[in-house]
Amino acid sequence: MCQIPSNKTSLTTGSTVTSASLSTLPIPDLKKKATKRGSRLKFWELSTRFHCAALGTCLTLKELRQIGNKANIKDINSWDDYCIHVSFLQALDAKCYVSNLVNKLLDKKYKINILYFSKTKTEDERIALWNNAVNTGDIAGAFWAMLTHPDTTEETLYQVYGKVHMLSHLSGATARIDIREFHILEKRNNALQDQIDINEAVYNKKLDKKEKELTQMKTELSQLQQEKSIYEQAKEELNSIKNTPFIHRFEEEIKQLKDELENAQANVERLNKSNQELEAIATQEQEKNGELNHQLSHLADEKTSIESTLASLLNQTDGAIDSCEACPNTNSDLCGRCVLYIGGRNSQYTHFRQLVEQQNGAFIHHDGGREDGHQKLASIVSRADVVVCPLDCVSHTAMNAVKRHCQNNTKQLVFIPHASLSAFSKGLTEVMD
């Protein structure tokens, strides 16, 4: 426990001291000078009745401990607040090392206030500065500047000191009220904290539930996004299939499948099933198309072979057959009948004529109305015994006219699928049969 110093024994500066020797620390090489008239007062030059108020108002306990540590006061950090306050008051009675440190700190801390008060010329101006400081709460700096100003009167000092003294009482009363209110607030705080804990538990429970719901919703959203992606992909595949050449032959089927797909937008499973069915049908049609292409290739080969054979037959010069009785094979003899070929291509007429004449027939032709004209068609039909007409090289008008003239003249009419030597040869076979 600290002790109030009872003597003024001098100690060496910088040595370790205790609270009992705090007031006896000397100022190194500091010359004692009389206070000049008009110069600011030092702390130890003030009336002792102001020391307690000035020390307690103008410096904090932390600042006092820092000064004590600087003065190498032993164990000052372990002293209680009252012990520090009382020990420093005793040290400030006289000019010493510690009192000089305190005075320097106060002058440095409140140099702005000191500057303002030093510029005043009258007591009224200083009182006005003091009142303004009280109203703004800057009491500590104004109090130190007013106490140490050389021209401050005793009456003014009494009023200033009284104000600070009463404020300390009000501060203590307020502190006691604050302590009582603190305990009340502490109880209320504990009750509120309990309620907060309850609310937090309820909130956490609800939050957990919401997080589970959110997780489930995210899962469902992810599934919906996957289903949407599948649907968009199926839609693109369907559009691609729709644009393929073979699909045009199945317009009704595609329309039906399109309606099924539009109705299946809300049902991804049904959409996948329909898409799989459509892909299966497309595969089957591709297989059928492959088979047809194979058959077509085979028929083309046969056509080439037949035309080659017919061409070789036409190039033979075996002589003409004059009568039905001389025919070695009645199935390949036209018996002098006249064959009219309508339409076709001019480059084919020579081969057609040779084929007919080799089979004991006569060949005439009409171009279907391109150059010969429809007026000549009736007379030339009447001259013929058989009329052969390709379906791919005759206009509808000429075809209808041919049908009408054949019916009117009771002429045999043979349609062949296309204008080729093989088709014409097959048509002649039908005539001879």
C-alpha positions in Angstrom: 0.0 0.0 0.0 1.3 3.5 -0.9 2.2 6.0 1.8 1.7 9.7 1.9 5.2 11.3 2.0 6.1 12.9 5.4 9.4 14.6 4.6 11.1 16.6 1.8 14.4 14.5 1.6 16.0 15.1 -1.8 16.6 12.0 -4.0 18.9 11.6 -7.0 17.2 12.1 -10.4 16.5 8.9 -12.2 16.8 6.6 -9.1 14.0 4.3 -8.1 11.6 6.0 -5.7 8.5 5.1 -3.8 5.3 7.0 -3.1 6.8 8.2 0.2 9.6 10.1 -1.7 7.5 11.3 -4.7 7.4 14.9 -3.4 11.1 15.2 -2.9 12.3 14.5 -6.4 14.6 17.4 -7.5 14.6 19.1 -10.9 18.0 18.4 -12.6 20.0 21.7 -13.0 16.8 23.8 -12.6 17.5 27.2 -11.2 15.0 28.6 -8.8 13.6 31.9 -10.0 11.1 34.3 -8.5 7.8 34.5 -10.3 7.8 37.5 -12.5 4.8 39.8 -12.5 2.8 39.1 -15.7 4.2 35.5 -16.2 1.9 32.4 -16.0 1.9 30.5 -12.7 3.3 27.1 -12.2 1.4 24.3 -10.5 3.3 24.6 -7.2 2.7 28.4 -7.2 -1.1 27.9 -7.1 -3.0 28.0 -3.9 -3.1 24.5 -2.4 -6.9 24.7 -2.3 -6.9 24.4 -6.2 -4.5 21.5 -6.4 -7.0 18.7 -5.9 -9.5 20.1 -8.4 -6.8 20.9 -11.0 -5.1 17.5 -10.8 -8.3 15.5 -10.9 -9.9 17.6 -13.6 -6.9 18.3 -15.9 -5.0 15.0 -15.9 -6.1 11.4 -16.1 -4.8 8.5 -13.9 -3.2 7.0 -17.0 -1.2 10.2 -17.6 -0.2 10.3 -13.9 1.1 6.6 -14.1 3.1 7.5 -17.2 4.7 10.4 -15.3 5.5 8.1 -12.4 7.1 5.5 -14.7 9.2 8.3 -16.3 10.3 9.3 -12.8 11.2 5.6 -12.0 8.6 5.4 -9.2 8.6 1.8 -8.0 5.4 -0.3 -8.4 3.3 2.7 -9.4 1.3 0.6 -11.8 0.0 -1.5 -8.8 -1.2 1.5 -6.8 -4.9 2.2 -6.5 -6.3 5.4 -8.0 -6.7 7.2 -4.7 -3.2 6.5 -3.6 -1.8 7.9 -6.9 -4.0 11.0 -6.6 -3.0 11.8 -3.0 0.7 11.1 -3.6 0.9 13.4 -6.5 -1.0 16.2 -4.6 1.7 16.0 -1.9 4.5 16.1 -4.6 2.9 19.2 -6.2 3.2 21.3 -3.0 6.7 22.3 -4.0 8.9 22.6 -7.1 10.5 19.3 -7.8 11.2 16.8 -10.6 7.7 15.3 -10.6 5.9 18.7 -10.2 7.9 20.0 -13.2 6.9 17.0 -15.3 3.3 17.5 -14.4 3.4 21.3 -15.2 5.1 20.6 -18.6 2.5 18.0 -19.5 -0.4 20.3 -18.6 1.1 23.2 -20.6 1.6 20.9 -23.6 -1.8 19.3 -23.4 -3.7 22.6 -23.1 -1.5 24.9 -25.2 -4.4 25.9 -27.4 -6.5 26.9 -24.4 -3.6 28.8 -22.9 -3.1 30.6 -26.2 -6.7 31.7 -26.4 -6.7 33.0 -22.8 -3.3 34.7 -23.2 -4.8 36.9 -25.9 -7.5 38.3 -23.6 -7.1 41.8 -22.2 -9.9 42.0 -19.7 -11.5 39.8 -17.0 -14.8 39.9 -18.9 -13.1 38.4 -22.0 -11.6 35.6 -19.9 -15.0 34.9 -18.2 -16.6 34.8 -21.6 -14.1 32.2 -22.8 -14.7 30.2 -19.6 -18.5 30.2 -20.0 -18.1 29.1 -23.6 -15.8 26.2 -22.5 -18.4 25.1 -19.9 -21.2 25.2 -22.5 -19.1 23.2 -24.9 -17.8 20.7 -22.3 -14.1 21.8 -22.7 -13.7 22.5 -19.0 -10.3 20.9 -18.3 -8.3 23.1 -20.7 -10.1 26.3 -19.8 -9.7 25.5 -16.1 -5.9 25.1 -16.3 -5.6 28.2 -18.5 -7.7 30.3 -16.1 -5.9 29.1 -13.0 -2.4 29.8 -14.3 -3.3 33.2 -16.0 -1.4 35.9 -14.0 -4.3 38.4 -14.2 -7.1 36.2 -13.0 -8.7 37.7 -9.9 -9.4 35.9 -6.7 -13.2 36.4 -7.2 -13.0 34.9 -10.7 -10.9 32.0 -9.4 -13.4 31.4 -6.7 -16.3 31.3 -9.2 -14.3 29.0 -11.6 -13.2 26.7 -8.8 -16.8 26.6 -7.4 -18.1 25.6 -10.8 -15.6 22.7 -11.2 -16.2 21.7 -7.5 -19.9 21.4 -8.0 -19.5 19.7 -11.3 -17.5 17.0 -9.6 -20.3 16.5 -7.1 -22.8 16.3 -9.9 -20.5 13.9 -11.7 -20.4 11.7 -8.6 -24.1 11.8 -8.1 -24.6 11.0 -11.7 -22.2 8.1 -11.4 -24.2 6.7 -8.5 -27.4 7.0 -10.4 -25.7 5.5 -13.4 -24.5 2.5 -11.3 -28.1 1.9 -10.0 -29.4 2.2 -13.6 -26.6 0.0 -14.7 -27.7 -2.8 -12.4 -31.3 -2.3 -13.6 -30.2 -2.3 -17.2 -28.0 -5.3 -16.5 -31.0 -7.3 -15.2 -33.0 -6.1 -18.2 -30.1 -7.0 -20.5 -30.0 -10.5 -19.0 -33.7 -10.9 -19.5 -33.4 -9.6 -23.0 -30.5 -11.9 -23.7 -32.5 -14.9 -22.5 -35.3 -13.8 -24.9 -32.7 -13.3 -27.7 -31.4 -16.8 -27.1 -34.9 -18.2 -27.3 -35.7 -16.1 -30.4 -32.3 -17.2 -31.9 -33.1 -20.8 -31.3 -36.5 -20.4 -32.9 -34.9 -18.5 -35.8 -32.2 -21.1 -36.3 -34.9 -23.8 -36.4 -36.8 -21.8 -39.0 -33.6 -21.0 -40.8 -32.7 -24.7 -40.9 -36.1 -25.5 -42.3 -35.9 -22.8 -44.9 -32.4 -23.9 -45.9 -33.7 -27.4 -46.4 -36.6 -26.0 -48.5 -34.1 -23.9 -50.4 -31.9 -26.9 -51.0 -34.9 -28.9 -52.3 -36.0 -26.0 -54.5 -32.5 -25.8 -55.9 -32.5 -29.5 -56.6 -35.9 -29.2 -58.3 -34.7 -26.2 -60.3 -31.7 -28.1 -61.4 -33.9 -31.0 -62.6 -36.2 -28.5 -64.4 -33.2 -27.0 -66.1 -32.0 -30.4 -67.2 -35.4 -31.3 -68.5 -35.6 -28.0 -70.4 -32.2 -28.7 -71.9 -33.4 -32.1 -73.0 -36.5 -30.6 -74.4 -34.6 -28.0 -76.4 -32.2 -30.6 -77.7 -35.1 -32.8 -78.7 -36.7 -29.8 -80.4 -33.5 -29.1 -82.4 -33.3 -32.8 -83.4 -36.9 -32.7 -84.5 -36.3 -29.6 -86.7 -33.2 -31.3 -88.1 -35.2 -34.4 -89.0 -38.0 -32.3 -90.5 -35.5 -30.7 -92.9 -34.2 -34.0 -94.3 -35.3 -34.9 -97.9 -37.1 -38.1 -97.1 -39.3 -36.6 -94.4 -41.3 -34.7 -96.9 -43.0 -38.0 -97.9 -44.3 -38.3 -94.4 -45.9 -34.9 -93.9 -48.9 -36.2 -92.1 -46.9 -38.4 -89.8 -44.6 -35.4 -89.0 -47.6 -33.2 -88.3 -48.9 -35.8 -85.9 -45.5 -36.2 -84.2 -45.2 -32.4 -84.0 -48.6 -32.2 -82.2 -47.5 -34.9 -79.8 -44.3 -33.1 -79.1 -46.1 -29.7 -78.5 -48.4 -31.4 -76.0 -45.5 -33.2 -74.3 -43.6 -30.0 -73.3 -44.8 -30.2 -69.8 -43.9 -33.9 -69.6 -40.2 -34.6 -70.2 -40.5 -38.3 -69.9 -43.2 -38.4 -72.6 -41.1 -36.1 -74.8 -38.1 -38.5 -74.5 -40.3 -41.4 -75.4 -41.8 -39.7 -78.4 -38.3 -38.6 -79.5 -37.0 -42.2 -79.3 -40.0 -43.4 -81.3 -39.3 -40.7 -83.9 -35.6 -41.7 -84.1 -36.6 -45.3 -84.5 -38.9 -44.4 -87.4 -36.2 -42.3 -89.0 -33.8 -45.2 -88.8 -36.3 -47.6 -90.4 -37.0 -45.1 -93.2 -33.3 -44.7 -93.7 -33.0 -48.4 -94.0 -35.9 -48.5 -96.5 -34.3 -45.7 -98.4 -31.1 -47.6 -98.5 -32.9 -50.6 -99.9 -34.7 -48.5 -102.5 -31.4 -47.0 -103.5 -30.0 -50.4 -103.8 -32.9 -51.5 -106.0 -32.6 -48.4 -108.1 -28.9 -49.0 -108.6 -29.8 -52.6 -109.6 -32.4 -51.4 -112.0 -30.1 -48.9 -113.5 -27.6 -51.7 -114.1 -30.3 -53.7 -115.8 -31.4 -50.7 -117.9 -27.8 -50.2 -119.0 -27.5 -53.8 -119.9 -30.9 -53.8 -121.8 -30.0 -50.7 -123.8 -26.6 -52.1 -124.6 -28.2 -55.3 -125.9 -30.8 -53.4 -127.9 -28.2 -51.2 -129.4 -26.2 -54.2 -130.5 -29.4 -55.7 -132.0 -30.1 -52.6 -133.9 -26.6 -52.6 -135.4 -27.0 -56.1 -136.8 -27.8 -56.3 -140.5 -29.8 -59.6 -140.7 -32.2 -58.3 -143.3 -35.8 -57.3 -143.1 -38.7 -59.8 -142.6 -41.4 -59.4 -145.3 -44.3 -61.4 -144.0 -45.8 -62.9 -140.9 -45.3 -66.4 -142.3 -41.5 -65.8 -142.6 -41.2 -64.7 -139.0 -39.1 -67.2 -137.0 -40.8 -66.0 -133.8 -44.3 -64.6 -133.8 -43.7 -63.0 -130.4 -41.2 -60.6 -131.9 -43.0 -59.6 -135.1 -45.2 -56.5 -135.6 -46.6 -58.1 -138.8 -46.3 -54.8 -140.7 -48.2 -52.7 -138.2 -47.5 -49.0 -138.1 -46.2 -47.7 -134.7 -46.7 -44.0 -133.9 -44.4 -42.6 -131.2 -45.5 -39.3 -129.7 -43.2 -37.0 -127.7 -39.8 -38.1 -126.6 -36.5 -36.8 -127.8 -35.4 -36.3 -131.5 -32.1 -38.1 -130.8 -34.0 -41.3 -129.9 -36.1 -41.6 -133.1 -33.4 -43.2 -135.2 -33.0 -46.1 -132.7 -36.7 -46.5 -132.2 -37.2 -46.7 -136.0 -34.5 -49.3 -136.4 -36.0 -51.4 -133.6 -39.5 -51.3 -135.1 -38.3 -52.0 -138.7 -36.2 -55.0 -137.4 -39.4 -56.4 -135.9 -41.3 -56.0 -139.2 -43.1 -52.8 -138.5 -43.3 -49.2 -139.7 -42.3 -46.2 -137.5 -43.7 -42.7 -137.6 -43.5 -40.1 -134.9 -45.0 -36.8 -133.7 -43.2 -34.4 -131.3 -46.2 -33.9 -129.1 -46.9 -30.4 -130.3 -43.6 -28.6 -130.0 -43.0 -28.2 -133.7 -45.5 -30.5 -135.5 -48.6 -28.8 -134.1 -51.8 -30.3 -132.6 -53.7 -30.0 -135.9 -51.4 -32.7 -137.5 -52.0 -35.0 -134.5 -55.4 -36.3 -135.6 -54.3 -37.2 -139.1 -51.1 -39.0 -138.0 -53.0 -41.0 -135.4 -55.4 -42.2 -138.0 -52.5 -43.6 -140.0 -51.1 -45.6 -137.2 -52.1 -49.1 -135.8 -50.4 -48.6 -132.4 -49.7 -45.4 -130.5 -46.8 -45.3 -127.9 -46.5 -42.3 -125.6 -43.9 -41.7 -122.8 -45.4 -40.1 -119.7 -42.4 -37.9 -118.9 -41.9 -36.2 -122.3 -45.5 -35.2 -123.3 -47.6 -32.3 -122.1 -51.0 -32.9 -120.5 -52.7 -31.2 -123.4 -51.0 -33.5 -125.9 -51.7 -36.6 -123.8 -55.4 -35.8 -123.5 -55.6 -35.2 -127.3 -53.8 -38.5 -128.0 -56.3 -40.4 -125.7 -59.3 -38.7 -127.4 -58.0 -39.5 -131.0 -57.2 -43.1 -130.1 -60.6 -43.6 -128.7 -62.3 -42.0 -131.8 -60.2 -44.1 -134.2 -60.1 -47.3 -132.1 -56.3 -47.3 -131.9 -54.3 -49.3 -129.4 -52.6 -46.8 -127.0 -49.6 -47.9 -124.9 -48.1 -45.6 -122.2 -44.5 -46.1 -121.2 -43.0 -44.6 -118.0 -40.2 -42.7 -119.6 -38.6 -41.9 -122.9 -35.9 -44.6 -123.2 -35.0 -47.4 -125.5 -35.6 -50.0 -122.8 -39.0 -48.6 -122.0 -39.9 -48.4 -125.7 -38.8 -52.0 -126.3 -40.9 -53.1 -123.4 -43.9 -51.2 -124.9 -43.4 -53.0 -128.2 -43.4 -56.3 -126.4 -46.9 -55.4 -125.0 -48.0 -54.6 -128.6 -46.8 -57.9 -129.9 -48.2 -59.9 -127.1 
